[in-house]
Structures are given as C-alpha cells and as structure tokens.
Amino acid sequence: MGKLLVLSLSDCEEHIFNRVMAAIIDEPELDRIALPLSDASLSFPNIEIRLKEQTVFCRGRLVTLTHHEFAVLAYLARHPGWVFSASQIYEAVWARDGEHCGTAVASVISQIRRKLTPDTPKGGYIRTVLGSGYKFESVR
C-alpha cells in the first residue's frame, strides 16, 4: 500500500513547498497531484475571500478587515470544518508561541463576526466549538 503526503502551507512558507517539490520532482515512482499553494480566492455561499488581494466580499459587498482579521479568516477558511484551538490559530497567524495568546484570538474572531454578519454575529461563518476552539463553516 502506498503512502500519501498532504502538505498545507501558508504563503509565507512557500520556500518549504519549493524545497519539498525540488526533492521529489525527478522521482519516477511517485504520482503527484500538486495544487497551487494558494488559489486566487476561496468562494463559499455568500462570501468570497480573495487571497492575493486580501479582500473579502460578503453578500456582494466589500468588508474591510485588519491584517490579523483577514489572516485568521483565511486560515480557517482554507480548512473548512477543521477545529483549531486559539493557540494553534495564534501560532499560525502571529507566528509566535500560542501558549499565552490570551484574548487576542477571541477578540479578532469577535471582530470578524461583527463585520461579516452584523445582524447575527453568533450565526456567522466562524463557529465556536466549546472546549476545543473555532472552525469555519462554509454552509450558510
């Protein structure tokens, strides 16, 4: 039985992807499916996240997000349904040890919810998973 390697990297880790691909590119025994490191955008019902432009459109209107708000939203949206702890999100977005992230992640997620769905902030795209963290739900 073969082995499967799934590699998910952020834009700032592209050098790692390039090194891995360079190491295996000439191996004739490998079957490769290489997806782009990041597509131009992520589209879900009523929301489009344009990664290269760092813009978000919700129900056709531009939503202005801060750098950290956009990075958290994009990180979660790249992995719909996956549950991430606050410290995992903090480490991925702030690139620092998430052990003492305090309320930074909760505050940013609260702002994202307020901006994307001001009428129903608790019914937005980012769900809290009690005792575990947060996840992006694409079905709305």
C-alpha positions as CSV (number, residue, x, y, z in Angstrom):
1,M,0.0,0.0,0.0
2,G,1.3,3.4,-0.9
3,K,1.7,6.4,1.3
4,L,0.0,9.7,0.9
5,L,1.6,13.1,1.8
6,V,-0.7,16.0,2.3
7,L,1.1,19.3,2.8
8,S,-0.7,22.5,3.7
9,L,1.5,25.7,3.9
10,S,0.8,29.4,4.2
11,D,2.0,31.9,1.6
12,C,5.0,32.8,3.9
13,E,6.1,29.1,3.9
14,E,6.3,28.8,0.1
15,H,10.1,28.2,0.3
16,I,9.3,24.9,2.2
17,F,6.9,23.8,-0.6
18,N,9.5,24.6,-3.2
19,R,12.2,22.6,-1.4
20,V,9.9,19.6,-1.0
21,M,8.9,19.7,-4.6
22,A,12.5,20.0,-5.7
23,A,13.5,16.9,-3.7
24,I,10.8,14.7,-5.2
25,I,10.3,16.2,-8.7
26,D,12.6,13.7,-10.5
27,E,11.4,10.6,-8.7
28,P,9.7,8.5,-11.4
29,E,7.9,6.2,-9.0
30,L,5.8,9.0,-7.5
31,D,2.4,10.0,-8.6
32,R,2.0,13.7,-7.8
33,I,-1.0,15.9,-7.6
34,A,0.2,19.4,-7.0
35,L,-2.4,22.0,-6.2
36,P,-1.4,25.7,-6.2
37,L,-0.1,26.9,-2.9
38,S,-3.0,29.3,-2.7
39,D,-5.7,29.8,-5.2
40,A,-6.7,33.4,-6.1
41,S,-9.8,33.1,-4.0
42,L,-11.9,31.0,-1.7
43,S,-15.6,31.0,-2.5
44,F,-18.4,29.9,-0.3
45,P,-22.1,30.7,-0.2
46,N,-22.4,34.5,0.2
47,I,-18.7,35.0,0.9
48,E,-15.6,35.3,-1.3
49,I,-12.1,35.6,0.2
50,R,-9.6,37.0,-2.4
51,L,-6.3,35.8,-1.0
52,K,-3.9,37.6,-3.3
53,E,-5.8,40.9,-2.9
54,Q,-6.5,40.3,0.8
55,T,-10.1,41.4,0.4
56,V,-13.4,39.9,1.5
57,F,-16.8,40.2,-0.2
58,C,-19.8,39.2,1.9
59,R,-23.2,39.1,0.0
60,G,-21.5,41.2,-2.7
61,R,-20.3,44.0,-0.5
62,L,-16.6,44.7,0.4
63,V,-15.9,44.0,4.0
64,T,-12.8,45.9,5.4
65,L,-10.7,43.7,7.7
66,T,-7.5,44.4,9.5
67,H,-4.4,42.3,8.7
68,H,-5.0,39.9,11.6
69,E,-8.7,39.6,10.9
70,F,-8.1,38.7,7.3
71,A,-5.3,36.2,8.2
72,V,-7.5,34.4,10.8
73,L,-10.4,34.3,8.4
74,A,-8.3,33.0,5.6
75,Y,-6.5,30.4,7.8
76,L,-9.8,29.0,9.0
77,A,-11.5,29.1,5.5
78,R,-8.6,27.2,4.0
79,H,-9.6,24.3,6.2
80,P,-13.4,24.3,6.4
81,G,-14.8,22.1,9.2
82,W,-11.4,21.7,10.9
83,V,-11.3,22.7,14.6
84,F,-8.4,24.8,15.7
85,S,-7.5,25.9,19.2
86,A,-6.9,29.5,20.0
87,S,-3.2,28.7,20.5
88,Q,-3.0,27.0,17.1
89,I,-4.6,30.0,15.4
90,Y,-2.3,32.4,17.2
91,E,0.8,30.4,16.2
92,A,-0.3,30.3,12.6
93,V,-1.3,33.9,12.2
94,W,1.0,35.8,14.7
95,A,3.9,33.4,14.2
96,R,4.6,33.3,17.9
97,D,4.2,30.8,20.7
98,G,0.5,30.4,21.3
99,E,0.8,29.3,24.9
100,H,0.0,32.7,26.2
101,C,-2.2,34.1,23.4
102,G,-4.7,35.5,26.0
103,T,-7.8,37.0,24.4
104,A,-6.1,38.0,21.1
105,V,-7.7,35.3,19.0
106,A,-11.2,35.6,20.7
107,S,-11.1,39.4,20.1
108,V,-10.2,39.1,16.4
109,I,-12.8,36.4,15.8
110,S,-15.4,38.6,17.5
111,Q,-14.5,41.5,15.2
112,I,-14.7,39.2,12.1
113,R,-18.1,38.0,13.1
114,R,-19.3,41.6,13.8
115,K,-18.1,42.7,10.4
116,L,-19.3,39.7,8.3
117,T,-22.7,39.2,9.9
118,P,-23.5,42.3,12.0
119,D,-27.2,41.3,12.4
120,T,-26.3,37.8,13.7
121,P,-22.7,37.7,14.9
122,K,-23.2,34.3,16.6
123,G,-24.6,32.9,13.4
124,G,-21.7,33.7,11.1
125,Y,-19.1,31.6,9.3
126,I,-16.8,31.1,12.3
127,R,-18.3,28.7,14.9
128,T,-17.0,28.2,18.5
129,V,-16.5,24.6,19.4
130,L,-16.9,24.5,23.2
131,G,-13.7,23.3,24.9
132,S,-11.8,23.0,21.7
133,G,-11.6,26.2,19.6
134,Y,-13.0,27.5,16.4
135,K,-14.0,26.3,13.0
136,F,-15.1,27.8,9.6
137,E,-18.4,26.5,8.4
138,S,-19.0,27.1,4.7
139,V,-22.7,26.2,4.6
140,R,-24.9,29.2,5.3
